[in-house]
């Protein structure tokens, strides 16, 4: 499903497996360079905070959801929890973007992923970065 031009997000929630942090750091760097506010757990959760509460607050606040897909993400129970939360929230309708980082059996996470416009970073990263920014008209 192709989306039309969208306005810039208020804040993007980036769901990922912790093993994919190096890629996600590059991805969030791109967002930052283009003035897109994002929430990414390693950057936004500090020492003594209850991390599960902070994730919940961010999910309740953000208006876009990027799902970084990889073999690690498909196995992550927290990625699944975050995705299912977003799937059931009206404000995320047509604002969930699966980011295909590494080949994986994504259907193990959810069969519902096939209905979204994906951005495929597994083949051509420069083109994928452009495709991601096009979602917001950049």
For each residue, the residues with C-beta under 8 A, 3 or more apart:
1: 115 116 117
2: 117
3: 6 94 117 135
4:
5: 136 137
6: 3 9 95 135 136 137
7: 136 137
8: 35 36 136 137 138
9: 6 12 36 37 62 63 64 95 136
10: 37 62 63
11: 37 38 39 58 61 62 63 64
12: 9 31 36 37 38 39 62 63 64 65 66
13: 38 39 58 59 62 64 65 66 82 86
14: 24 27 28 38 39 40 66 68
15: 65 66 67 68 73 79 82 83 86
16: 20 21 24 40 68 70 73 79
17: 20 68 70 72 73 75 76 79
18: 21 42 72
19: 70 72
20: 16 17 23 24 68 70 72 73 101 102
21: 16 18 24 25 42
22: 25 26
23: 20 26 27 68 101 121
24: 14 16 20 21 27 28 40 68
25: 21 22 28 29
26: 22 23 29 30
27: 14 23 24 30 31 66 68 99
28: 14 24 25 31 32 38 40 43
29: 25 26 32 33
30: 26 27 33 34 129 132 133
31: 12 27 28 34 36 37 38
32: 28 29 35 36 38
33: 29 30
34: 30 31 133 138
35: 8 32
36: 8 9 12 31 32 136
37: 9 10 11 12 31
38: 11 12 13 14 28 31 32 66
39: 11 12 13 14 44 58 61 62
40: 14 16 24 28 43 44
41: 44 45 51 54 55
42: 18 21 45
43: 28 40
44: 39 40 41 54 58
45: 41 42 49 51 54 55
46: 49
47:
48:
49: 45 46 53 54
50: 53 54
51: 41 45 54 55
52: 55 56
53: 49 50 56 57
54: 41 44 45 49 50 51 57 58
55: 41 45 51 52 58 59 78 82
56: 52 53 59 60
57: 53 54 60 61
58: 11 13 39 44 54 55 61 62
59: 13 55 56 62 82 85 86 89
60: 56 57
61: 11 39 57 58
62: 9 10 11 12 13 39 58 59 65
63: 9 10 11 12 91 92 95
64: 9 11 12 13 92 95 96 97
65: 12 13 15 62 82 83 86 92 95 96 97
66: 12 13 14 15 27 38 97 99
67: 15 73 79 82 83 86 96 97 98 99 113
68: 14 15 16 17 20 23 24 27 73 99 101
69: 73 74 98 99 100 101 102 104 106 109 113
70: 16 17 19 20 73 74 101 102 104
71: 74 75 102 103 104 105
72: 17 18 19 20 75 76
73: 15 16 17 20 67 68 69 70 76 79 101 104 109
74: 69 70 71 79 104 105 106 108 109
75: 17 71 72 108
76: 17 72 73 79 80
77: 80 81
78: 55 81 82
79: 15 16 17 67 73 74 76 82 83 109
80: 76 77 83 84 109 110
81: 77 78 84 85
82: 13 15 55 59 65 67 78 79 85 86
83: 15 65 67 79 80 86 87 96 109 110
84: 80 81 87 88 110
85: 59 81 82 88 89
86: 13 15 59 65 67 82 83 89 92 96
87: 83 84 92 96 110 112
88: 84 85
89: 59 85 86 92
90: 93
91: 63 95
92: 63 64 65 86 87 89 95 96
93: 90
94: 3
95: 6 9 63 64 65 91 92
96: 64 65 67 83 86 87 92 116
97: 64 65 66 67 116 117 118 119 132 135
98: 67 69 106 113 116 118 119
99: 27 66 67 68 69 118 119 121 128 132
100: 69 103 106 118 119 120 121 122
101: 20 23 68 69 70 73 121 122
102: 20 69 70 71 122
103: 71 100 122
104: 69 70 71 73 74 108
105: 71 74 108
106: 69 74 98 100 109 110 113
107: 110 111 113 114
108: 74 75 104 105
109: 69 73 74 79 80 83 106 113
110: 80 83 84 87 106 107 113
111: 107 114
112: 87 115
113: 67 69 98 106 107 109 110 116 118
114: 107 111
115: 1 112
116: 1 96 97 98 113
117: 1 2 3 97 135
118: 97 98 99 100 113
119: 97 98 99 100 128 131 132 135
120: 100 123 124 128 131
121: 23 99 100 101 125 128
122: 100 101 102 103
123: 120 127 128
124: 120 127 128
125: 121 128 129
126: 129 130
127: 123 124 130 131
128: 99 119 120 121 123 124 125 131 132
129: 30 125 126 132 133
130: 126 127 133 134
131: 119 120 127 128 134 135
132: 30 97 99 119 128 129 135
133: 30 34 129 130 136 138
134: 130 131 137 138
135: 3 6 97 117 119 131 132
136: 5 6 7 8 9 36 133
137: 5 6 7 8 134
138: 8 34 133 134
